[in-house]
Amino acid sequence: MNDANVKDRSHLWLTERTHDLEQRFLTGRRGRTEDLESAVRIFLEFLRGFESLDIEQPAVTVFGSARFKETHPYYGLARKVGKELALAGFTVITGGGPGIMEAANRGAKEGNGTSIGCNIVLPQEQKPNPYLDNLIEFDHFFVRKVMLVKYSCAFVVLPGGFGTLDEVFETAVLMQTDKIREFPIVLMGRSYWDQMQDFLRETLVPEKTIDADDLNLFQCTDDPKNVVRVIQARQTQA
């Protein structure tokens, strides 16, 4: 077995071990020593993120699926918005993986901007995309989400699955509950989000599980230049 194969297998073993440790952490009651060990690992992961994300200029996080290929229209849309954000002076932050994340980071590089990825380490090895100036890898989804929110002044959301919905709604909850300021959440890919917005408006609002004003947390456009205008307008108001 050559050195490259040894290195690849070693990395896979470490990834699987980390995943196993997280599963055990989330299985319920454990001994105090085990929980303390997990708490220390989580603290160190937060600390590494804080030290690694030294961002001076305003940053925008772009959410979206890892599954869209380069030929998909949503990939092209994310690439365009990444470029427009960079040209406007924003650092572009994504989850660091393929698909929409890669497209936004790629656009940022094409706009001569700063491109950052906060990747998640998974057994399936979600590989970082090649368009990153700075890559930080995390073991825990919740630590990664804190970093994606903490350093951003706006959020651009393209089509995605469970992970994207988790990210956008957790961000909305933080704004709804005044845990963070109300930054723009811009949805791109209007037809993809139409039924979700109908559900919010026609079901949640009448049932009073959200207020009608909560719908204003979301704005929708498919124009990358308009995304920048929306973000800049909110910065002017702040």
C-alpha positions as CSV (number, residue, x, y, z in Angstrom):
1,M,0.0,0.0,0.0
2,N,1.5,3.4,-1.0
3,D,1.7,6.5,1.2
4,A,-1.2,8.2,-0.6
5,N,-3.5,5.2,0.2
6,V,-2.4,5.2,3.8
7,K,-3.1,8.9,4.1
8,D,-6.6,8.5,2.4
9,R,-7.5,5.6,4.7
10,S,-6.2,7.5,7.8
11,H,-8.4,10.5,6.9
12,L,-11.4,8.3,6.4
13,W,-10.8,6.6,9.8
14,L,-10.6,10.0,11.6
15,T,-13.8,11.2,9.9
16,E,-15.7,8.0,10.9
17,R,-14.4,8.3,14.4
18,T,-15.5,11.9,14.7
19,H,-18.9,11.0,13.3
20,D,-19.2,8.1,15.8
21,L,-18.3,10.5,18.7
22,E,-21.0,12.9,17.7
23,Q,-23.6,10.2,17.4
24,R,-22.7,9.0,20.9
25,F,-22.9,12.6,22.2
26,L,-26.5,12.8,20.9
27,T,-27.8,9.5,22.1
28,G,-29.0,10.7,25.5
29,R,-27.8,10.3,29.1
30,R,-24.1,9.5,29.5
31,G,-21.4,9.7,32.2
32,R,-20.3,13.1,33.3
33,T,-16.7,12.4,32.1
34,E,-17.9,11.7,28.6
35,D,-20.1,14.7,28.5
36,L,-17.2,16.9,29.7
37,E,-15.0,15.5,27.0
38,S,-17.6,16.4,24.4
39,A,-18.0,19.9,25.9
40,V,-14.3,20.5,25.6
41,R,-14.2,19.3,22.0
42,I,-17.1,21.6,21.1
43,F,-15.5,24.5,22.9
44,L,-12.2,24.0,21.0
45,E,-14.2,23.7,17.7
46,F,-15.8,27.1,18.4
47,L,-12.5,28.6,19.3
48,R,-10.9,27.4,16.1
49,G,-13.7,28.9,14.1
50,F,-13.4,32.3,15.9
51,E,-9.7,32.4,15.3
52,S,-9.9,31.3,11.7
53,L,-12.7,33.7,10.6
54,D,-10.9,37.0,10.9
55,I,-13.1,39.0,8.4
56,E,-12.6,42.7,8.1
57,Q,-15.1,43.6,5.3
58,P,-18.9,42.9,5.5
59,A,-19.8,39.3,4.6
60,V,-22.8,37.6,3.1
61,T,-23.6,33.9,3.6
62,V,-25.0,32.0,0.6
63,F,-27.1,28.9,1.4
64,G,-28.1,26.2,-1.1
65,S,-27.9,22.6,-2.1
66,A,-24.7,20.6,-2.7
67,R,-26.5,18.6,-5.4
68,F,-26.8,21.0,-8.3
69,K,-24.2,20.4,-11.1
70,E,-22.4,23.1,-13.0
71,T,-24.8,22.8,-15.9
72,H,-27.9,23.5,-13.7
73,P,-29.5,27.0,-14.0
74,Y,-29.4,27.4,-10.2
75,Y,-25.6,26.9,-10.2
76,G,-25.4,29.7,-12.8
77,L,-27.6,31.9,-10.7
78,A,-25.4,31.3,-7.6
79,R,-22.3,32.0,-9.5
80,K,-23.7,35.3,-10.8
81,V,-24.8,36.5,-7.3
82,G,-21.4,35.5,-5.8
83,K,-19.7,37.7,-8.4
84,E,-22.0,40.6,-7.9
85,L,-21.5,40.4,-4.1
86,A,-17.8,40.4,-4.5
87,L,-17.8,43.3,-6.9
88,A,-19.9,45.3,-4.3
89,G,-17.2,44.6,-1.7
90,F,-18.7,41.8,0.2
91,T,-16.9,38.7,1.4
92,V,-18.8,35.6,0.3
93,I,-19.2,32.8,2.9
94,T,-20.7,29.3,2.1
95,G,-20.7,25.9,3.5
96,G,-17.7,25.2,1.4
97,G,-18.9,22.2,-0.5
98,P,-20.1,21.5,-4.1
99,G,-23.2,22.7,-5.9
100,I,-24.6,26.1,-5.0
101,M,-21.8,26.6,-2.5
102,E,-19.1,26.0,-5.1
103,A,-20.9,28.3,-7.5
104,A,-21.2,31.2,-5.1
105,N,-17.5,30.8,-4.1
106,R,-16.5,30.6,-7.7
107,G,-18.4,33.8,-8.6
108,A,-16.7,35.6,-5.7
109,K,-13.3,34.6,-7.0
110,E,-14.4,35.8,-10.5
111,G,-15.4,39.2,-8.9
112,N,-11.9,39.4,-7.2
113,G,-13.5,39.1,-3.8
114,T,-12.8,37.0,-0.8
115,S,-14.3,33.5,-0.8
116,I,-14.7,31.5,2.5
117,G,-16.0,28.0,3.1
118,C,-17.2,26.6,6.4
119,N,-17.2,22.9,5.5
120,I,-18.8,20.0,7.5
121,V,-16.8,16.8,7.9
122,L,-19.0,13.8,7.0
123,P,-18.3,10.1,6.5
124,Q,-19.4,10.6,2.9
125,E,-16.6,13.2,2.7
126,Q,-18.3,16.4,1.5
127,K,-15.2,17.7,-0.3
128,P,-14.4,21.4,-0.2
129,N,-14.7,23.1,-3.5
130,P,-11.6,24.6,-5.2
131,Y,-12.7,28.3,-5.1
132,L,-11.8,29.1,-1.5
133,D,-9.4,31.6,0.0
134,N,-10.0,30.3,3.5
135,L,-11.4,26.9,4.5
136,I,-12.5,26.0,8.0
137,E,-13.8,22.4,8.6
138,F,-16.3,21.6,11.4
139,D,-17.4,18.3,13.0
140,H,-20.7,19.6,14.4
141,F,-23.5,21.1,12.3
142,F,-24.6,23.5,15.0
143,V,-21.1,25.0,15.4
144,R,-20.9,25.5,11.7
145,K,-24.3,27.2,11.6
146,V,-23.2,29.6,14.3
147,M,-20.2,30.6,12.2
148,L,-22.3,31.0,9.1
149,V,-24.6,33.4,10.9
150,K,-22.2,35.2,13.3
151,Y,-20.0,36.9,10.6
152,S,-22.8,37.8,8.1
153,C,-24.8,41.0,7.5
154,A,-27.2,39.3,5.0
155,F,-28.2,35.8,3.8
156,V,-28.9,34.7,0.2
157,V,-30.8,31.5,-0.1
158,L,-30.9,29.4,-3.3
159,P,-32.8,26.2,-3.7
160,G,-31.8,23.4,-1.4
161,G,-33.0,20.5,0.8
162,F,-33.3,19.8,4.5
163,G,-29.9,21.4,5.3
164,T,-30.8,24.6,3.5
165,L,-34.3,24.8,5.1
166,D,-32.7,24.2,8.5
167,E,-30.3,27.0,7.9
168,V,-32.8,29.6,6.6
169,F,-35.5,28.9,9.2
170,E,-33.0,28.9,12.1
171,T,-31.7,32.3,10.8
172,A,-35.3,33.6,10.6
173,V,-36.0,32.4,14.2
174,L,-32.9,34.2,15.5
175,M,-34.3,37.4,13.9
176,Q,-37.9,36.8,15.0
177,T,-36.7,36.4,18.6
178,D,-34.3,39.3,18.5
179,K,-31.2,37.1,19.1
180,I,-29.7,38.8,16.1
181,R,-30.5,42.0,14.2
182,E,-32.9,41.7,11.2
183,F,-30.6,41.3,8.3
184,P,-31.9,40.6,4.8
185,I,-32.8,37.0,3.9
186,V,-33.0,37.0,0.1
187,L,-34.6,34.0,-1.6
188,M,-33.4,33.3,-5.1
189,G,-35.2,30.9,-7.5
190,R,-38.7,32.3,-7.1
191,S,-40.6,29.4,-8.4
192,Y,-38.8,27.0,-6.0
193,W,-39.9,29.1,-3.0
194,D,-43.5,30.0,-4.1
195,Q,-45.2,27.1,-2.4
196,M,-43.2,27.6,0.8
197,Q,-44.2,31.2,1.0
198,D,-47.9,30.3,0.3
199,F,-47.7,27.8,3.2
200,L,-46.4,30.5,5.5
201,R,-48.9,33.0,4.4
202,E,-52.0,30.8,4.1
203,T,-51.4,28.3,7.0
204,L,-49.0,29.6,9.6
205,V,-50.3,33.2,9.7
206,P,-54.1,32.2,10.0
207,E,-53.2,29.7,12.7
208,K,-51.2,32.5,14.5
209,T,-48.1,30.4,14.8
210,I,-46.3,33.3,13.2
211,D,-47.2,37.0,12.8
212,A,-48.0,38.5,9.4
213,D,-45.0,40.8,9.9
214,D,-42.7,37.8,10.1
215,L,-43.2,37.3,6.3
216,N,-41.3,40.5,5.8
217,L,-38.1,38.7,7.0
218,F,-38.0,37.2,3.5
219,Q,-37.5,39.0,0.2
220,C,-37.5,37.2,-3.2
221,T,-35.7,38.1,-6.4
222,D,-33.9,36.4,-9.2
223,D,-31.8,39.4,-10.2
224,P,-28.3,39.2,-8.7
225,K,-27.8,43.0,-8.9
226,N,-31.1,43.5,-7.0
227,V,-29.8,41.2,-4.3
228,V,-26.9,43.6,-3.8
229,R,-29.3,46.6,-3.8
230,V,-31.4,45.0,-1.1
231,I,-28.4,44.3,1.1
232,Q,-26.9,47.8,0.6
233,A,-30.3,49.5,1.3
234,R,-30.5,47.6,4.6
235,Q,-27.0,48.7,5.5
236,T,-27.9,52.3,4.8
237,Q,-30.9,52.0,7.2
238,A,-28.8,50.5,10.0
